Amino acid sequence: MSVRALTAEEHLDFVRTRTTVSFLQTPAWAAVKSEWRAESLGWVRDGAVVGAALVLYRQLPKVRRYLAYLPEGPVLDWETEELGAWLDPMVAHLKRQGAFGVRIGPPVVTRRWSAAQVKQGIADDAVRRLDDLPPQERSATGARVVAQLQELGWRPQLAEGGFAAGQPRHNFWIPLKGRTEDDVLKGMNQLWRRNIKQAAKEGVEVVTSGSSVTAAELEDFHRLYVHTAERDGFTPRPLSYFRTMVDALGAEDPDRIRLWFARHDGDLVAATIAIRVGTHAWYSYGASSTEKRDVRGSNAVQWAMIQDALEAGAEVYDLRGITDTLDADDPHVGLIQFKVGTGGEAVEYAGEWDLPINRPLYTAFDVYMRRRG
C-alpha cells in the first residue's frame, strides 16, 4: 500500500464509494479553508484507491514548515489491527511536504450515552461531566484505535483553547436508521413535541433554499446570524465565508448543502444551514430572532430538517458539538438540554491526535497558536 496525491476528481470519486464521510474531508472543503494550503491524499493498493484524506497545511510563521491537519479524518479502514500500515506511509509523505507535525481526527466513536442518561446526569448534583456517567455503550473499535495510536506515539489533544480546540469531541446525534417520522417524534421529550405543535398552530412556515441558494437567501441568513452572535456573545463569520461554503459544497454535489428558513407573518424567526454527505446529515449553523421566540421557530426548522434527512435516507441527524459538562449551573448546559430534548444520544469520538515530527518546531507552533487564543 502506498500514499500519493489525488486529484479533486479522484478524491470525490472515492468519497462517493463510502456510506458517509465527514464534510470536512470532502475535496470541496479545501476551497472553504482557503487560508490553508490543501492537498488531497490517497492510499493505493493494487492500483485502486482504498483510503483518502483532505490535508490542510498551516504554516509556521516565517518558516516554510507546516502542521498537517486532517479534520475528522483520514478516511480509511479504522477497523484494522495494523493502523501503522496506514498511518506510517501518510506521515512519510507529509514529512516530505514539509510537515513538522501531523494532527488527525479519527472519525471513530468510542462511547455513547442515551438522552435519558444525560438528562438524569444534569439533574444529579453529584454528576458534573459525561465521564461521571457509565456509558450506554463502549466501542471495541474505538478502544482499539486509541490503543494503537498510543502505541504508535501519537498524542491525544485536550479540547481547550487555541488550535487544540479543533473539532468537537462530543456530539449529539439523532439515530434515523430504520425509524419513521412518528418514531423520531415519539422519542422527543414533551417540551419538544409541544413546541413543534405550537409552531404549527402559530402558523410558522418553514421553507428550504433547495439545491440552489440565492444571494438574497444567504444575506437573510447572515443578517439573522449576526443578530444571534450579538445576543449570545460570539464572533460571527463574515458573509464571504458562507458564500464560499455554499458555492464550494454546492458545486461538488447539488444535495450537499441547503439553507432553511422559518417565518411567522413574514418575519424571519429562525434560519439554519444543513449539510449531508451520504447517510449522515448535519445541522451546521443556526440563527434565531430575539423577537417572537414564543412561536418556536427554532423547533419548527429543526423538525423540518429532520424530516428532510429521513426522506433523503440519512441514518444519522447530527446536531454537532456539545461540551462534556452536565453541571446544571454551567452556562453551556442549556444547549445540551435543547439537544437532549430531541431524544437522541451523546457520542464521544476518539478525539484529535498529534504526531510531532520535528519536536522544537511543533512546540513553537503550539505556543504560537495558544497565544493567538
JOHU-V977932 format. One record per pair of residues at least 4 apart in sequence whose C-alpha atoms are under 6 Angstrom apart, sorted by sequence separation. I is the first residue (numbers start at 0). J is the second residue. If there is no record, write none. Layout:
BEGIN
i->(I I)
j->(J J)
END
This chain:
BEGIN
i->(5 43 83 94 149 160 178 181 193 199 208 227 228 241 243 245 246 249 262 275 309 335 23 43 59 93 126 148 158 159 198 228 262 275 308 42 43 58 59 120 158 249 262 274 355 42 58 228 248 261 274 29 42 57 261 273 41 56 57 260 273 41 56 225 260 273 40 56 259 272 40 55 259 272 39 55 258 271 39 54 258 271 38 54 257 270 38 257 270 37 256 269 37 256 269 7 36 255 268 35 36 255 268 35 52 35 52 112 51 111 112 50 111 50 111 110 110 269 109 110 268 269 24 109 67 72 65 66 72 109 64 65 66 68 71 72 108 5 64 65 66 67 68 69 70 71 107 279 4 5 66 71 261 278 281 4 5 278 279 280 281 282 3 280 3 2 261 2 1 1 0 210 0 210 209 208 208 220 207 207 206 206 205 205 204 204 203 227 203 224 223 198 198 194 195 195 176 175 175 174 173 173 172 172 172 171 171 170 170 169 170 169 188 167 187 187 187 186 173 172 172 171 171 170 170 169 169 168 168 168 129 128 156 128 156 127 128 155 127 154 127 153 154 153 153 121 121 162 161 161 161 31 31 27 27 114 114 114 114 113 112 112 111 111 110 110 109 108 109 108 109 107 107 104 104 103 103 102 102 101 101 100 100 100 19 99 19 99 18 19)
j->(9 47 87 98 153 164 182 185 197 203 212 231 232 245 247 249 250 253 266 279 313 339 28 48 64 98 131 153 163 164 203 233 267 280 313 48 49 64 65 126 164 255 268 280 361 49 65 235 255 268 281 37 50 65 269 281 50 65 66 269 282 51 66 235 270 283 51 67 270 283 52 67 271 284 52 68 271 284 53 68 272 285 53 69 272 285 54 273 286 54 273 286 55 274 287 26 55 274 287 55 56 275 288 56 73 57 74 134 74 134 135 74 135 75 136 136 137 296 137 138 296 297 53 138 98 103 97 98 104 141 97 98 99 101 104 105 141 39 98 99 100 101 102 103 104 105 141 313 39 40 101 106 296 313 316 40 41 314 315 316 317 318 40 317 41 41 300 42 42 43 43 253 44 254 257 257 258 270 258 259 259 260 260 261 261 262 262 286 263 286 286 294 295 295 298 299 314 314 315 315 315 316 316 317 318 318 319 319 320 320 321 321 340 320 340 341 342 342 343 343 344 344 345 345 346 346 347 347 348 350 323 323 351 324 352 324 325 352 325 352 326 352 353 353 354 325 327 368 368 369 372 243 244 247 248 339 342 343 344 344 344 345 345 346 346 347 347 347 348 348 349 348 349 350 351 351 352 352 353 353 354 354 355 356 276 356 277 357 277 278)
END
